[in-house]
Amino acid sequence: MTAMCDVSFLLLTFFMLTAKAKPQEPVVVDTPSSISETKLPESGTLTILVDKEGKIFLDMTGQHTRYSLISDMNSQYQMGLTEEEMKKFSIFGAFGVPRKDLRKWLAMNSSERQNAANFPGIPADSVGNELGPWIHNARLAQFRLKQEGIVPEEYVIVLKADKDTPYPAIQKVLNTLSDINVNKFNLITNLEADPNKTQGL
Amino acid sequence: MAEIQTADSGARKKGGGKVRSKKLSTRVDLTPMVDLAFLLITFFMLTTTLAKPQIMPVVMPEKKITEEDVVETKESQVLTLLLGADDKVYYYEGITDAKLDSTDFSAEGLRKVILDKKRRVKEEWGDMEREDPKNPGQKKMVSRLNVLIKPTKESRYKNLVDAFDEMKITNVAMYVLLDISEQEEEFIRNPAGGLKFSVEEQIEAIQKTTKKGQ
C-alpha cells in the first residue's frame, strides 16, 4: 500500500507541475495533419479559429495586450465599453461576435460563452470586415508592449481551421491577412509520418 | 483514523501465568488517501494538454509586387493543381493545349504526378541554384518546377494543407497559392472543351492575387 501511495503521489506531483489548463475554445476544431514538426510557441500567439461552418473566432494570449487592444478598439470604434467590461475582456478567451454584440458576449456566463451556437463569428467579408482591424490592432498593441518591455515577443499568427472547413471561408481569412500585410503565419496541424523518412523516398 | 490503543497490562488471561502485551498494528489505513491521490491524478491527466500542436509556417508575398519580383518561367516548368470537391485534384501542365487529368491525395496519386513532372523538368532544364533559406549565404540546387495551387470553392481546408504538405514531401521549391479563374472552373466542368486561358491572363491573375507559399 505504501508503495502504491508513493507512486500515485509521484504521478500526481508530475501532472500538477506539468499541467497547463486546456484553453477553453467555443468550437471543436479537428485540424488536418501534415509532416511539419515545428512546435507551437508557448506564449505570444494570436489564434484565428475557423470552425466547420466557416465561423471565425479570435483568441490571443496575454492579459496586458488584450486590455490594451480592447481599449484601443473601444476608442477607435466608439464601442462604449466600461472599464469593468474591458477588464473582463482581458481575461476571457476566444470570441466570435461582431463588434456590436461584444457587450452581450461580455455579459454572458462561462457556459454560455462555450456554446458556439450563440455566436455568428467575426465578419471577414471584404465589406464590413472586422477581422482585419482586430488582428491589426492586436499586433500593434503587442508591439507597443514589447517596446515597453512588458511582453517578450511579437505575436505569432496561427490559423487553426477544421479540416472540413470549405475553402471560401479560409480564402476570406487569407485575403484579410494579406490586406493588413500579414504575410507570415502558421497553420496548426497534427503530426503525421513523413514518408521521406519512413520509406527513404 | 489511526487508532493507537494502549494495551491494558493489568488484564490477565485466565489461568495464564505470563503477562503478554497485546500486539497492535501502528499502520495507518492509506486507502482513502490513495483514492484521493488517484482522483487528482485523473483530473490533472484529463485537463493537461501534453502534446503541443504542430504548426506549418506559410509565407505569402507582399500584396504589392514590383517588376523585380517577377520571375519568368517556362511554360513547360509549370504544373497547375486545381483542388476540387470530394478530395479530388485536377491538374494540367503548362497552358497551351493543356490536358486536364485528375488524381487524389494518396501517395500513389498526387505525389507520383509531381515527382514525375519534376523528373521531366530536370531532364529538360536541369536544376537551378538558389539561396538556401535554412543556411543563409549558402546555395543549393533546387528544381525549376513551378506549382500553382488553385483551390476551387468546393474544396476543403484539408485539401489545401495536404497540397502544401505534398510540396514539402516532394521538395518543390517554388509553389504559389492562387485564386482560381472562371476559365479553369469551366475547364473542370468540361475538360473536352480545352482550357481557354491565355498566358497573358495567367500572368495577370498572378499579378492580381500574388499569393505565394514557400
Interface residues (C-beta under 8 A of the other chain):
Chain A: M1 T2 M4 C5 S8 F9 L11 L12 F15 M16 T18 A19 K20 A21 K22 T31 P32 S33 S34 I35 S36 E37 T38 K39 L40 V50 V158 A161 D162 K163 D164 T165 P166 Y167 P168 A169 I170 Q171 L174 L177 S178 D179 N181 N183 K184 F185 N186 L187 I188 T189 N190 L191 D194 P195 N196 L201
Chain B: L30 T31 M33 V34 A37 F38 L40 I41 F44 M45 T47 T48 T49 L50 K52 P53 Q54 I55 M56 P57 V58 V59 M60 P61 E62 K63 L83 A107 R111 P151 T152 K153 E154 S155 R156 Y157 K158 N159 L160 V161 D162 F164 D165 K168 I169 L177 D179 K211
